[in-house]
Amino acid sequence: MRMYIKIILILIVGICSSWVATVLAQETLWKELNIEVVRLVQEGKYTDAVKVAKRSLEIAKETFGPDHMKVAVSLNNLATLYRIQGKHTEAESFYHQALSIKEQALGPDHPKVATSLNNLAGLYRAQGKYAEAEPLYERALRIRKKALEPDHPDLGESLNNLGLLYKIQGKYAEAESLYKQALAIWEKAFGPDDLNVATVLENMGELYRKIGKENEAEKLEARARRIRSHLKVSPPQ
């Protein structure tokens, strides 16, 4: 009887070890595919990147289950690829799926949920769907204010993004306040000559030109140009 039990235990251990090895191998493959996606995007090979990202998603679902965080990562990658290509319907679907998984796995107030909200809001803003983008940006900001330190760079990102939206909507006073907060956070986090600082300076400059503050706008834009010149990075078109 003891020998029989020993044999059963050996078999169970062997099966578990084999399963663990398979999962680890699949996880390694998943990571390698994600690295390949980044390389293809850098080379501008978006169609090939989508194919690899789809394979990454398949492996994540098969290995970890449909509600695993790795599935959310793969969904987000696919959504971003479709967004780059202007395929907004597909991007929206995958961003929503990634958001749903994160909310279920982490809870509604986790910083990673805020990241998905930010991505989805950015997609809506790019399409001119400002009414849909606004509550998502605002919720992302609330989450980050609650979950992160007051000088965390991600909080600066939310402030800047919501400021962009408010500027588009003509909410200039609100936008200015958010930009100033983002600028203070990014200067503290990255230093005064960082690319993020240049970005928010340019956003503030554009805002000031809209409200007739030409002198203030020129000062901010001149500083942004100096930063970009030093970093040898051109402003986005």
C-alpha positions in Angstrom: 0.0 0.0 0.0 2.8 2.4 0.9 4.6 1.6 -2.3 1.4 2.3 -4.3 1.0 5.7 -2.5 4.6 6.5 -3.2 4.2 5.8 -6.9 1.1 7.9 -7.1 2.9 10.8 -5.4 5.8 10.5 -7.8 3.4 10.6 -10.8 1.6 13.7 -9.4 4.9 15.5 -8.8 6.1 14.6 -12.3 2.8 15.8 -13.9 3.0 19.1 -11.9 6.6 19.6 -12.8 5.8 19.1 -16.5 2.9 21.5 -16.3 5.0 24.2 -14.6 7.7 23.8 -17.2 5.1 24.2 -20.0 3.7 27.3 -18.4 7.1 28.8 -18.0 8.0 28.1 -21.6 4.8 29.7 -22.8 5.4 32.7 -20.6 8.8 33.1 -22.1 7.4 32.8 -25.6 4.7 35.4 -24.7 7.4 37.9 -23.5 9.5 37.3 -26.6 6.6 37.9 -28.9 5.8 41.2 -27.1 9.5 42.3 -27.6 9.1 41.4 -31.3 6.0 43.6 -31.5 8.0 46.5 -30.2 10.8 45.9 -32.7 8.3 45.7 -35.6 6.6 48.9 -34.5 9.9 50.7 -34.3 10.6 49.6 -37.9 7.1 50.8 -39.0 6.0 47.2 -39.9 2.5 47.6 -38.3 0.8 44.8 -40.2 3.5 42.3 -39.1 3.3 43.7 -35.6 -0.5 43.0 -35.5 0.1 39.4 -36.5 2.6 38.8 -33.7 0.4 40.7 -31.2 -2.5 38.4 -32.1 -0.3 35.3 -31.5 0.8 36.8 -28.1 -2.9 37.2 -27.2 -3.7 33.6 -28.2 -0.9 32.3 -26.0 -1.9 34.4 -23.1 -5.5 33.2 -23.2 -4.5 29.5 -23.7 -1.8 29.6 -21.0 -3.2 31.8 -18.3 -6.9 32.0 -18.9 -9.1 34.7 -20.5 -9.2 37.0 -17.4 -5.5 37.1 -16.6 -3.5 40.3 -16.5 -1.2 39.1 -19.3 -4.3 38.9 -21.5 -5.0 42.5 -20.7 -1.5 43.5 -21.7 -1.8 41.7 -25.0 -5.2 43.3 -25.6 -3.8 46.7 -24.9 -0.9 46.1 -27.3 -3.3 45.2 -30.0 -5.6 48.1 -29.3 -2.6 50.5 -29.5 -1.5 49.0 -32.9 -5.0 49.4 -34.3 -5.1 53.0 -33.0 -1.8 53.8 -34.7 -3.3 52.5 -38.0 -6.5 54.5 -37.6 -8.6 51.4 -37.0 -10.6 53.0 -34.2 -13.4 50.5 -33.9 -11.0 47.6 -33.4 -8.9 49.7 -31.0 -11.9 50.6 -28.9 -13.0 47.0 -28.6 -9.7 45.8 -27.4 -9.2 48.7 -25.0 -12.6 48.0 -23.4 -11.7 44.3 -23.0 -8.4 45.2 -21.3 -10.1 47.7 -19.0 -12.7 45.1 -18.0 -10.1 42.5 -17.1 -8.1 45.0 -15.0 -11.2 46.2 -13.2 -12.1 42.6 -12.3 -8.6 41.5 -11.4 -7.4 44.6 -9.5 -10.5 46.5 -8.5 -11.9 49.7 -10.0 -9.5 52.1 -8.3 -6.1 50.6 -9.2 -3.5 52.7 -11.0 -3.4 50.2 -13.9 -7.1 50.7 -14.4 -6.3 54.4 -14.7 -3.8 53.6 -17.4 -6.5 51.8 -19.4 -9.0 54.6 -18.9 -6.4 57.1 -20.1 -5.8 55.0 -23.2 -9.4 54.7 -24.1 -10.0 58.4 -23.4 -7.1 59.3 -25.7 -8.7 57.2 -28.5 -12.0 59.1 -28.1 -10.2 62.4 -28.0 -8.4 61.6 -31.2 -11.8 60.9 -32.8 -13.3 64.1 -31.5 -15.6 62.2 -29.1 -14.9 64.7 -26.3 -18.0 63.9 -24.3 -17.0 60.2 -24.1 -13.3 61.1 -23.3 -14.0 63.5 -20.5 -15.4 61.2 -17.8 -12.7 58.7 -18.5 -9.9 61.2 -18.1 -11.6 62.6 -15.0 -11.9 59.1 -13.5 -8.3 58.3 -14.3 -7.2 61.5 -12.6 -9.3 60.7 -9.5 -7.8 57.2 -9.2 -4.2 58.5 -9.6 -4.8 61.3 -7.0 -6.0 58.7 -4.6 -3.6 55.9 -5.3 -0.3 57.7 -6.1 2.0 60.1 -4.4 1.1 63.8 -5.1 4.3 64.2 -7.2 4.1 61.0 -9.2 4.8 61.5 -12.9 1.6 59.5 -13.9 -0.4 62.1 -12.0 1.2 64.7 -14.2 0.2 62.8 -17.3 -3.5 62.7 -16.2 -3.4 66.4 -15.4 -1.9 67.2 -18.8 -4.3 65.0 -20.7 -7.4 66.4 -19.1 -6.0 69.9 -19.6 -5.7 69.2 -23.3 -9.3 68.1 -23.4 -10.5 71.1 -21.5 -8.6 73.4 -23.8 -10.3 71.8 -26.8 -13.7 72.3 -25.1 -12.9 75.9 -24.4 -12.6 75.4 -20.6 -9.5 77.6 -20.6 -9.3 78.4 -16.8 -9.6 74.8 -15.9 -7.1 73.8 -18.5 -4.6 76.4 -17.3 -4.8 75.1 -13.7 -4.3 71.5 -14.8 -1.3 72.4 -17.0 0.4 74.3 -14.2 0.0 71.4 -11.8 1.3 69.0 -14.5 4.3 71.3 -15.1 5.2 71.4 -11.4 5.0 67.7 -11.0 7.1 66.9 -14.1 9.7 69.5 -13.3 10.1 67.9 -9.9 10.1 64.4 -11.2 12.2 64.8 -14.4 14.0 68.1 -14.0 13.5 71.4 -15.8 14.9 70.3 -19.1 12.9 67.1 -19.8 10.8 66.4 -22.9 7.7 66.0 -20.8 8.3 69.5 -19.5 8.7 70.9 -23.0 5.4 69.2 -24.0 3.3 70.8 -21.3 5.0 74.2 -21.9 3.9 74.0 -25.5 0.4 73.1 -24.5 0.3 76.0 -22.1 1.7 78.3 -24.8 -1.0 77.2 -27.3 -3.6 77.9 -24.6 -2.3 81.4 -23.8 -2.4 82.3 -27.5 -6.0 81.3 -27.6 -6.8 83.6 -24.8 -4.7 86.5 -26.1 -1.7 86.1 -23.7 0.9 86.4 -26.5 3.8 87.4 -24.3 3.3 84.6 -21.8 2.9 82.2 -24.7 6.1 83.2 -26.4 8.1 82.8 -23.2 6.8 79.3 -22.6 7.3 78.3 -26.3 10.9 79.7 -26.3 11.7 77.6 -23.2 10.2 74.5 -24.9 12.3 75.1 -28.0 15.5 75.4 -25.9 14.7 72.1 -24.2 14.0 70.3 -27.5 17.0 71.8 -29.1 19.2 70.6 -26.3 17.6 67.1 -26.5 17.6 67.3 -30.3 14.0 66.3 -30.5 11.5 68.0 -32.8 8.0 68.9 -31.5 5.1 66.6 -32.6 3.4 67.5 -35.8 
